[in-house]
Amino acid sequence: MKSFKIRPYRDPKRPHLKFVVNTTTVDGDGRKQRARSFFETRAAATGFAQQKSVELANGGLEAVQFPTALRVMASQADAMLKPYGKTILDAARHYLPILQAQNTSCTFAVLRDEILTSKKRDGASERYLGDLRSRLGQFADAFPDVHVAAIEATQVDDWLRGLDVSPTTRNNFRRVLVVAFNYAVERSYCVSNPAIKAAKAKTVETVAGILTVEQTKTLLEACTGDLSTMLPFIAIGAFAGLRRAEIQRLDWSEVDFEAGLIQVTAEKAKSARRRFVRIRPNLAAWLKPLAKKSGLVAPEGQAFLDAFSAVRKRAGLESWPNNALRHGFASYCLAHENDAAKLALELGHTNSHLVFQHYRELVRPKDAAEYWALLPEPQNVANRPPVTPSVPTLPRPSYN
């Protein structure tokens, strides 16, 4: 084993120093440097040399070369971590991924563009891509020069709380940010997802808004003359419960009167799953006079918006509950047919939980009977007693 020799030392300027022990140290850049320690007595020099020899025996040359400043720093760090049962090595292992993420990270604007490209290649709908583009774009504008790895949960939380929106909309922003940061974590742009730690806004459950039977009747009857093009949209929404976007994408070739079914293809469904909706007798009565072999059942673009606004005005419906036609269909259907499982399939839900949560006991069976008896003229003449049409038993369609 190497020993550290004690040598005599003479310096007229420092006559009190009599002995020297030569050692080697390593600086912060990893370069070896010769070190000399001076002593007034042989005993002090001998003790120092023995200490270095013991360190060499216990920890090798690295222990002897360990700089004093680094040794002090390690001791301080160890004392700080000890109450938590962690070591310096634990701290280094925790911090290293953060440093690596910062080196490979990007701004949120770059992350947004990458996510949109990825989702588009995955087949996401234009509506979903537009929602991502809008919400992620607003967050990117708030943090233009900040790397994703440096964004903290408190910053996300403060930004969400600062939005002048409803609790539901705020939670929708949070949901989109969770998706974005999950993507960033998967690609090592950041270590953890700060959006998950952001608080959710408290939402108060509200009753689904629907039209009354009389309002629905008035709306249907308003679709005459120049506004007759809106009748298929109103009737399908009210008596089949398709979503607005689904009706606007629906083609007449997908309305099968012989089978008594409307097919919502996977490409046109919000859930990206094909489903079938029964054509009840009153819906058939409203649609058959207008049916075509092919072509969209509703106007497009600005023409739709103008016609929809005009038919509402003609019907005297200044206020319009969110998803009024779809919610009305679900509410009146559940009260009339009392089959939540079948209704859930027609709505495109994976189970009946949402049906019970939002539509149960919203309308009385008597009102539901009148709703499903709404027929076009001349069948639906004034003072005629409500008729409850029977719903045909159809082969159960495949939902695969």
LOVO-957414 format. One record per residue (C-alpha): residue in one letter; x, y, z. Coordinates in steps of 0.5 Angstrom, whole numbers, plus 500, padded with zeros to 3 digits. Each point is the difference from the previous one (the first is absolute). Example, Ala and Ser with C-alpha at 12.3 -4.5 7.8 and 13.67 -1.06 7.14 Angstrom:
@residu->A	u->525	v->491	w->516
@residu->S	u->502	v->507	w->498
! end
This chain:
@residu->M	u->500	v->500	w->500
@residu->K	u->502	v->507	w->498
@residu->S	u->503	v->504	w->506
@residu->F	u->501	v->508	w->500
@residu->K	u->507	v->502	w->502
@residu->I	u->502	v->505	w->505
@residu->R	u->505	v->505	w->497
@residu->P	u->504	v->505	w->504
@residu->Y	u->498	v->507	w->497
@residu->R	u->504	v->507	w->501
@residu->D	u->498	v->507	w->498
@residu->P	u->503	v->506	w->503
@residu->K	u->494	v->504	w->499
@residu->R	u->496	v->494	w->504
@residu->P	u->505	v->498	w->505
@residu->H	u->494	v->497	w->504
@residu->L	u->499	v->495	w->495
@residu->K	u->504	v->494	w->501
@residu->F	u->497	v->494	w->496
@residu->V	u->496	v->499	w->493
@residu->V	u->495	v->494	w->498
@residu->N	u->499	v->500	w->492
@residu->T	u->493	v->497	w->498
@residu->T	u->496	v->501	w->494
@residu->T	u->493	v->503	w->499
@residu->V	u->495	v->500	w->494
@residu->D	u->497	v->507	w->499
@residu->G	u->492	v->501	w->498
@residu->D	u->502	v->499	w->493
@residu->G	u->503	v->493	w->501
@residu->R	u->507	v->502	w->499
@residu->K	u->506	v->498	w->505
@residu->Q	u->504	v->505	w->504
@residu->R	u->506	v->499	w->504
@residu->A	u->498	v->502	w->508
@residu->R	u->505	v->501	w->505
@residu->S	u->498	v->501	w->507
@residu->F	u->505	v->503	w->505
@residu->F	u->501	v->499	w->508
@residu->E	u->504	v->503	w->506
@residu->T	u->501	v->493	w->503
@residu->R	u->502	v->493	w->498
@residu->A	u->494	v->497	w->504
@residu->A	u->495	v->504	w->496
@residu->A	u->503	v->498	w->493
@residu->T	u->500	v->493	w->503
@residu->G	u->493	v->500	w->502
@residu->F	u->498	v->504	w->493
@residu->A	u->504	v->494	w->496
@residu->Q	u->496	v->495	w->504
@residu->Q	u->493	v->503	w->499
@residu->K	u->502	v->500	w->492
@residu->S	u->502	v->493	w->500
@residu->V	u->494	v->497	w->504
@residu->E	u->495	v->504	w->495
@residu->L	u->504	v->497	w->494
@residu->A	u->499	v->493	w->503
@residu->N	u->493	v->501	w->502
@residu->G	u->498	v->504	w->493
@residu->G	u->505	v->499	w->495
@residu->L	u->504	v->506	w->497
@residu->E	u->493	v->504	w->499
@residu->A	u->499	v->501	w->507
@residu->V	u->507	v->503	w->501
@residu->Q	u->499	v->504	w->494
@residu->F	u->493	v->503	w->502
@residu->P	u->500	v->507	w->501
@residu->T	u->499	v->503	w->506
@residu->A	u->495	v->505	w->498
@residu->L	u->496	v->494	w->496
@residu->R	u->501	v->496	w->507
@residu->V	u->496	v->506	w->504
@residu->M	u->495	v->501	w->494
@residu->A	u->498	v->492	w->501
@residu->S	u->500	v->500	w->507
@residu->Q	u->495	v->506	w->500
@residu->A	u->496	v->497	w->495
@residu->D	u->500	v->493	w->504
@residu->A	u->497	v->504	w->506
@residu->M	u->495	v->503	w->496
@residu->L	u->497	v->494	w->497
@residu->K	u->501	v->496	w->506
@residu->P	u->493	v->502	w->504
@residu->Y	u->497	v->497	w->493
@residu->G	u->504	v->493	w->500
@residu->K	u->503	v->502	w->494
@residu->T	u->507	v->500	w->497
@residu->I	u->504	v->505	w->496
@residu->L	u->500	v->494	w->494
@residu->D	u->492	v->500	w->501
@residu->A	u->500	v->508	w->499
@residu->A	u->505	v->499	w->494
@residu->R	u->495	v->495	w->497
@residu->H	u->494	v->504	w->501
@residu->Y	u->503	v->506	w->497
@residu->L	u->504	v->497	w->494
@residu->P	u->493	v->498	w->496
@residu->I	u->498	v->508	w->501
@residu->L	u->507	v->502	w->497
@residu->Q	u->499	v->495	w->494
@residu->A	u->493	v->502	w->499
@residu->Q	u->502	v->508	w->500
@residu->N	u->505	v->498	w->494
@residu->T	u->495	v->496	w->496
@residu->S	u->494	v->505	w->501
@residu->C	u->497	v->505	w->496
@residu->T	u->495	v->506	w->500
@residu->F	u->493	v->498	w->501
@residu->A	u->498	v->503	w->493
@residu->V	u->505	v->495	w->497
@residu->L	u->496	v->495	w->505
@residu->R	u->493	v->502	w->497
@residu->D	u->502	v->499	w->493
@residu->E	u->503	v->493	w->501
@residu->I	u->494	v->498	w->504
@residu->L	u->496	v->503	w->494
@residu->T	u->504	v->496	w->495
@residu->S	u->500	v->494	w->504
@residu->K	u->492	v->500	w->501
@residu->K	u->499	v->501	w->493
@residu->R	u->504	v->494	w->498
@residu->D	u->496	v->496	w->505
@residu->G	u->493	v->502	w->496
@residu->A	u->498	v->505	w->505
@residu->S	u->494	v->504	w->498
@residu->E	u->500	v->507	w->497
@residu->R	u->496	v->502	w->506
@residu->Y	u->504	v->497	w->505
@residu->L	u->506	v->503	w->497
@residu->G	u->497	v->507	w->500
@residu->D	u->499	v->499	w->507
@residu->L	u->507	v->498	w->502
@residu->R	u->503	v->506	w->495
@residu->S	u->495	v->505	w->504
@residu->R	u->502	v->498	w->507
@residu->L	u->507	v->498	w->499
@residu->G	u->501	v->506	w->496
@residu->Q	u->498	v->505	w->506
@residu->F	u->504	v->497	w->505
@residu->A	u->506	v->500	w->495
@residu->D	u->499	v->508	w->499
@residu->A	u->500	v->500	w->508
@residu->F	u->507	v->497	w->500
@residu->P	u->503	v->502	w->494
@residu->D	u->508	v->499	w->502
@residu->V	u->499	v->495	w->505
@residu->H	u->503	v->493	w->499
@residu->V	u->494	v->494	w->502
@residu->A	u->505	v->497	w->505
@residu->A	u->500	v->507	w->504
@residu->I	u->493	v->501	w->501
@residu->E	u->497	v->498	w->507
@residu->A	u->494	v->498	w->502
@residu->T	u->499	v->507	w->504
@residu->Q	u->500	v->503	w->493
@residu->V	u->495	v->496	w->497
@residu->D	u->496	v->501	w->506
@residu->D	u->500	v->507	w->500
@residu->W	u->499	v->500	w->492
@residu->L	u->494	v->496	w->501
@residu->R	u->497	v->504	w->506
@residu->G	u->501	v->507	w->496
@residu->L	u->496	v->497	w->494
@residu->D	u->493	v->504	w->499
@residu->V	u->496	v->494	w->499
@residu->S	u->495	v->495	w->503
@residu->P	u->502	v->495	w->505
@residu->T	u->499	v->495	w->494
@residu->T	u->504	v->503	w->495
@residu->R	u->506	v->501	w->505
@residu->N	u->500	v->493	w->501
@residu->N	u->499	v->498	w->493
@residu->F	u->507	v->505	w->499
@residu->R	u->503	v->496	w->506
@residu->R	u->498	v->493	w->496
@residu->V	u->504	v->502	w->494
@residu->L	u->506	v->503	w->504
@residu->V	u->500	v->493	w->503
@residu->V	u->500	v->497	w->493
@residu->A	u->506	v->504	w->498
@residu->F	u->504	v->499	w->506
@residu->N	u->499	v->493	w->500
@residu->Y	u->503	v->500	w->492
@residu->A	u->506	v->504	w->503
@residu->V	u->501	v->495	w->505
@residu->E	u->500	v->494	w->495
@residu->R	u->505	v->504	w->496
@residu->S	u->505	v->502	w->506
@residu->Y	u->498	v->507	w->499
@residu->C	u->499	v->501	w->507
@residu->V	u->500	v->495	w->506
@residu->S	u->493	v->501	w->503
@residu->N	u->493	v->502	w->498
@residu->P	u->499	v->507	w->504
@residu->A	u->493	v->501	w->497
@residu->I	u->498	v->494	w->504
@residu->K	u->501	v->503	w->506
@residu->A	u->496	v->506	w->498
@residu->A	u->494	v->501	w->504
@residu->K	u->493	v->498	w->497
@residu->A	u->494	v->506	w->500
@residu->K	u->494	v->498	w->504
@residu->T	u->494	v->499	w->495
@residu->V	u->493	v->499	w->502
@residu->E	u->496	v->495	w->497
@residu->T	u->494	v->503	w->496
@residu->V	u->494	v->497	w->497
@residu->A	u->501	v->499	w->492
@residu->G	u->496	v->505	w->496
@residu->I	u->494	v->498	w->496
@residu->L	u->495	v->503	w->496
@residu->T	u->493	v->499	w->502
@residu->V	u->495	v->496	w->495
@residu->E	u->497	v->506	w->498
@residu->Q	u->506	v->503	w->499
@residu->T	u->503	v->494	w->496
@residu->K	u->493	v->500	w->496
@residu->T	u->501	v->508	w->498
@residu->L	u->507	v->499	w->498
@residu->L	u->498	v->494	w->495
@residu->E	u->494	v->504	w->497
@residu->A	u->505	v->506	w->499
@residu->C	u->504	v->496	w->495
@residu->T	u->496	v->502	w->494
@residu->G	u->501	v->504	w->494
@residu->D	u->507	v->503	w->499
@residu->L	u->502	v->496	w->507
@residu->S	u->497	v->493	w->498
@residu->T	u->508	v->498	w->499
@residu->M	u->500	v->500	w->508
@residu->L	u->495	v->495	w->501
@residu->P	u->504	v->494	w->499
@residu->F	u->505	v->503	w->505
@residu->I	u->495	v->502	w->505
@residu->A	u->496	v->493	w->499
@residu->I	u->506	v->496	w->501
@residu->G	u->503	v->503	w->506
@residu->A	u->493	v->500	w->504
@residu->F	u->498	v->493	w->498
@residu->A	u->507	v->496	w->499
@residu->G	u->504	v->504	w->505
@residu->L	u->506	v->501	w->495
@residu->R	u->505	v->505	w->502
@residu->R	u->500	v->507	w->496
@residu->A	u->507	v->498	w->496
@residu->E	u->498	v->493	w->499
@residu->I	u->493	v->503	w->496
@residu->Q	u->504	v->505	w->496
@residu->R	u->505	v->494	w->498
@residu->L	u->494	v->495	w->499
@residu->D	u->498	v->498	w->493
@residu->W	u->493	v->498	w->497
@residu->S	u->503	v->493	w->498
@residu->E	u->501	v->499	w->507
@residu->V	u->493	v->500	w->502
@residu->D	u->497	v->494	w->499
@residu->F	u->492	v->500	w->500
@residu->E	u->500	v->493	w->498
@residu->A	u->504	v->497	w->506
@residu->G	u->497	v->506	w->504
@residu->L	u->507	v->502	w->502
@residu->I	u->505	v->506	w->500
@residu->Q	u->507	v->498	w->499
@residu->V	u->505	v->505	w->503
@residu->T	u->507	v->497	w->498
@residu->A	u->506	v->500	w->504
@residu->E	u->503	v->506	w->496
@residu->K	u->494	v->504	w->501
@residu->A	u->499	v->498	w->508
@residu->K	u->503	v->504	w->505
@residu->S	u->502	v->494	w->504
@residu->A	u->503	v->497	w->493
@residu->R	u->496	v->494	w->501
@residu->R	u->494	v->498	w->495
@residu->R	u->493	v->500	w->503
@residu->F	u->493	v->499	w->497
@residu->V	u->494	v->504	w->503
@residu->R	u->493	v->498	w->499
@residu->I	u->496	v->504	w->495
@residu->R	u->493	v->501	w->504
@residu->P	u->494	v->500	w->497
@residu->N	u->499	v->508	w->501
@residu->L	u->507	v->501	w->497
@residu->A	u->498	v->496	w->494
@residu->A	u->494	v->504	w->499
@residu->W	u->504	v->506	w->500
@residu->L	u->506	v->498	w->496
@residu->K	u->497	v->496	w->494
@residu->P	u->497	v->506	w->496
@residu->L	u->507	v->503	w->500
@residu->A	u->504	v->493	w->499
@residu->K	u->505	v->500	w->495
@residu->K	u->505	v->494	w->497
@residu->S	u->506	v->504	w->502
@residu->G	u->503	v->507	w->502
@residu->L	u->500	v->503	w->507
@residu->V	u->494	v->501	w->504
@residu->A	u->502	v->507	w->503
@residu->P	u->502	v->506	w->497
@residu->E	u->508	v->502	w->501
@residu->G	u->504	v->505	w->503
@residu->Q	u->497	v->507	w->500
@residu->A	u->494	v->498	w->497
@residu->F	u->498	v->495	w->505
@residu->L	u->502	v->506	w->506
@residu->D	u->495	v->505	w->496
@residu->A	u->495	v->495	w->499
@residu->F	u->500	v->497	w->507
@residu->S	u->500	v->507	w->503
@residu->A	u->494	v->502	w->496
@residu->V	u->496	v->494	w->502
@residu->R	u->501	v->501	w->507
@residu->K	u->498	v->507	w->499
@residu->R	u->494	v->498	w->496
@residu->A	u->498	v->495	w->506
@residu->G	u->501	v->505	w->505
@residu->L	u->506	v->497	w->504
@residu->E	u->504	v->505	w->502
@residu->S	u->504	v->496	w->505
@residu->W	u->503	v->493	w->498
@residu->P	u->502	v->495	w->505
@residu->N	u->507	v->497	w->498
@residu->N	u->498	v->494	w->496
@residu->A	u->493	v->501	w->501
@residu->L	u->498	v->495	w->494
@residu->R	u->504	v->494	w->503
@residu->H	u->499	v->501	w->507
@residu->G	u->492	v->500	w->498
@residu->F	u->501	v->494	w->496
@residu->A	u->503	v->496	w->506
@residu->S	u->495	v->503	w->505
@residu->Y	u->494	v->498	w->497
@residu->C	u->502	v->494	w->497
@residu->L	u->502	v->497	w->507
@residu->A	u->494	v->502	w->503
@residu->H	u->496	v->497	w->494
@residu->E	u->504	v->494	w->499
@residu->N	u->503	v->499	w->507
@residu->D	u->506	v->496	w->497
@residu->A	u->507	v->504	w->502
@residu->A	u->504	v->494	w->497
@residu->K	u->497	v->501	w->493
@residu->L	u->500	v->508	w->501
@residu->A	u->507	v->500	w->502
@residu->L	u->502	v->496	w->493
@residu->E	u->496	v->504	w->496
@residu->L	u->504	v->507	w->503
@residu->G	u->506	v->497	w->499
@residu->H	u->502	v->499	w->508
@residu->T	u->504	v->494	w->502
@residu->N	u->495	v->499	w->506
@residu->S	u->494	v->502	w->503
@residu->H	u->503	v->504	w->506
@residu->L	u->499	v->507	w->496
@residu->V	u->493	v->498	w->498
@residu->F	u->498	v->499	w->507
@residu->Q	u->504	v->506	w->502
@residu->H	u->497	v->506	w->496
@residu->Y	u->494	v->497	w->497
@residu->R	u->496	v->496	w->505
@residu->E	u->493	v->503	w->502
@residu->L	u->501	v->507	w->496
@residu->V	u->493	v->499	w->497
@residu->R	u->494	v->497	w->502
@residu->P	u->497	v->493	w->496
@residu->K	u->494	v->504	w->498
@residu->D	u->505	v->506	w->496
@residu->A	u->504	v->494	w->497
@residu->A	u->494	v->497	w->497
@residu->E	u->498	v->507	w->497
@residu->Y	u->507	v->501	w->498
@residu->W	u->501	v->493	w->496
@residu->A	u->493	v->502	w->497
@residu->L	u->502	v->506	w->496
@residu->L	u->499	v->499	w->493
@residu->P	u->500	v->505	w->494
@residu->E	u->493	v->503	w->497
@residu->P	u->495	v->497	w->498
@residu->Q	u->501	v->494	w->505
@residu->N	u->501	v->505	w->506
@residu->V	u->494	v->504	w->500
@residu->A	u->498	v->505	w->505
@residu->N	u->496	v->497	w->506
@residu->R	u->501	v->493	w->498
@residu->P	u->502	v->495	w->506
@residu->P	u->507	v->498	w->501
@residu->V	u->502	v->494	w->497
@residu->T	u->505	v->495	w->503
@residu->P	u->504	v->497	w->494
@residu->S	u->502	v->493	w->501
@residu->V	u->508	v->499	w->499
@residu->P	u->501	v->495	w->495
@residu->T	u->505	v->494	w->502
@residu->L	u->506	v->500	w->496
@residu->P	u->506	v->495	w->499
@residu->R	u->505	v->502	w->505
@residu->P	u->506	v->504	w->496
@residu->S	u->507	v->498	w->501
@residu->Y	u->504	v->505	w->503
@residu->N	u->507	v->497	w->499
! end
